[in-house]
Amino acid sequence: MDSTRKNARVAGLLYLSLMTAPLRLIYIPTKLIVSGNPAATANNIIAHETLFRLGIASDLFTGTMAIFLMLALYRLFKGVDQDLARLVVILGSLMVTPIYFVNTLNDIAALTLVRGADFLSAFEKPQREALAMLFLRLHHSGVVVNEIFWGLWLFPLGLLVYRSRFVPRILGVWLVINCFAYLAISFTAVFFPQYEQTVFQDVFPAMLGELAIMLWLLIKGAKEQPLPALAG
């Protein structure tokens, strides 16, 4: 198999591994977190503790696999533009992964509070529940920060795809649009949080660019590249 096609398939497979991310990003908030109701949220976490712990594990796993994905993408696109490929690694893993890891501490703190360990006996149950909700809010704030880098790394990736000629150019354009979709959600969450969900719903189709490039790399790979002509 051509090395370019092989590298593309590896990158697609690693991209697929990031599909664990929606567990904590989407499913757990809708299943367990009740906005404005710390007591109900705490009860949900206690009742579904295994699910909540899986959310913590998914964040750790996603942050780890992001490193390997960026390295695979660097290997795939470094021949197109090495500087842009380096920027993908920096924005997509060196910035993103530490936030993932630190953000799990917010969930661990929330879980510790709702379980009511002995050393927390100085706090009343409503106080512990309120503090747990605070840490869950901080987790969401960490996601908002990470959305900036989830968007920014797609810009150099989109340029690399567009210039590569071994992946369809339309996917590169879609990734650049995907970049601005993430930025729109993040900045809306910071300045106009009441409209965050509305903006997310409006830009969601643009955010499917990542899914498109993942499926293309995984299924189609990349066009075989001609070997350089030998000097006569």
N, C-alpha and C positions, 0 to 999 in steps of 0.2 A: 504494500500500500504506500502511495506517495506520502512523504513525511509531512507535507502541509495538510493533507487530508487526515492523516493520523493525529496530528496536533489539534486539528479542529474538533475531531471526535472526542479527544481527551478533554478539551475545554468544555465541550457540550455536556459531557458526563459530569464534570465537576460543577457546572452551572446547575445541572439537575439536582445535585445534592443540596443546593440552597433552597429547595422547595420546602424544607422544614421551617423556614422563617415565618410563613403565615400562621403557624400554630400559635406563636406568642403575639404576633402583630395583629392578627384579625380574630382568630377563633376564641382564644382565651378572654380577651376584653369583652367580646359580645356574650360569652357564656358565663363568666364569673363576676365581672366588674359591673356594679350597679351605680351609675353616676349619682352622686349626692347622697348615697346611702352606705356609709361605712359598715354598719352592722350587717346588712344583707350581703355586702361584698365579703366581709370576713367569714360569714357562715358559708358562703359558696366556696371560698378557698379551702376551708376546713373539710367541707363535704367532698371536695374534688381535689384533695391535696396532691394525689399522684399526677393528675392533669397539670396542675400548676407547676409541679417539679419538672414535668416534661417540657413545659414552656421555658424554664430556666436552662434545661439541657439543650433545647433547640437553639437558644441564643448563643450558647457556648459553641455548639457545633457549627452554626452558621458563621460565626466570627472566625473560627478556625479554617473552615473550608474556603472562605473568601480569600485567604492567603494563597492557597494552592490554585484557586481559579485564576487569580491575577497573574501568578507565575506562568500558568499555562497559556493565558492570553498574551503575555509578553513573548513567550517562545513562538507563538503563532504569528504575531504581528511585528516583531522587532525588525524584520527585513523590510517592512513598509516604511516605518519611521521609528527609529529607536528611542528618540526623545519622547514622542507621544506614547510609546509603549511603556516607558518608564513612568510617565505621568499617570497612566492607568493603574500601575502597581501602587504608586504613592497614594492616590486619591481613593482607590478601591479597596485597599487592604491596610496600608500603614495608618490611614486616618480612621477607617471604618472599624477595624477589628478591636482596637483598644476601647472604643466607645461601647461596643457590644459587651466586652468583658466587664467593664466598670458598671454598665447598666444592669447586669445580672445581680449586683450587690443590692440594688434597690428592691428587686423581687425577693431576694434572700431575707432582707430586713423586714419586708412586709409579711413574709411567711413566719418568721420568728415571732413577730408581734401578735399575729392572730392565734398562734399556737399557745401563747402565754407561758413562756418558760418561767421557772421559779425566780430568776433574778429580775423579772419584770413585775414582780408582785407589788412594787411601789406605785405602779400605774393601775388605775381602774380600767375595767374592760372597755368602756366607751373611749377612754383615752388611747388605749392600745389600738382600737379599731380606727380611730381618727389618724393616728400616726401611720398605721398600715396604709390607709388611703393616701396619705401624703407621699409615701415612698412609691406607691403605684403611679401617682401623678408625676413624680420625678422620673420614673421609668419612661413614661410617655414623652416627657421633655427630652430625655436622652434620644428617643426615636426621632423626635423633631430635629434635633441637632444632626443625627446621622443621615436624615433625608437630604441634607445639603450635599453630603459627600456621595450618597447613592445617586444623586443627580449629576454632580460634577464629573465623576469618573466616566460617565456615559458619553460626555462630550468628546474627549480624545478617542474613546473607543469608536464612537460614530465616525469620526474623521478617518480613523484607521480602516474601518470597514469600507467606507466610501472610496478610499484610495487604493485598497488592496487589489481589486479586480478579481479576487478569488471567492468573494462573498458578494451577493447582490447589493448594489449600491442603495437600493431603497431601504434596506435594513439599517444602513448607516444614517440615513436621513431620519428614520423612525427613532433611532437611539438618541439622536440630538434632540428631537421633540420630547422624548421620554425624559431627558435631562431637565428640560425646563418645566415639565410636569411635576417632577419631584421638588424642584425649587419653589414652584408656586404653592405647593402644599405646605412646605416648611415655613415659608415667609408668611403665609396666611395664618398658620398656627401661632406664629410669634406676634403678629400685629393685629389680626382679626380672628381670634380663636373661635368665635361663634360661627364663623363660616368655614371652618376647616373641613368638616364632613361634606359640605356642599361642594367645595372645590375638589375634594377627593373624588366624588362621584362624577363631576364634570370632566376631569382630566383622566379618568381611569382608562378609557380606550387608548390614550397616548402611552400609558404605562405598560401596555402589552408588547412594546418594542423589545423588552428584555426577554419575554417569553418567546417572541418570534426568533430572535437571534439564537436563543438556547436550542430551540427545536431544529433550526436550520443546521447549526453546528453538529448536533447530536445525530440527526437523521441523514442530512445531505453531505455533511462535512464541508470540504472546500474543493474548488477546482484544482486539478493537478497542475503544477507549475512546470513549464518547460525547463529542461536542464540547460545551463548556459553553454553556448557553443564553444567547442574546443579551439584553441588558437591553432592556426595552420602551421 
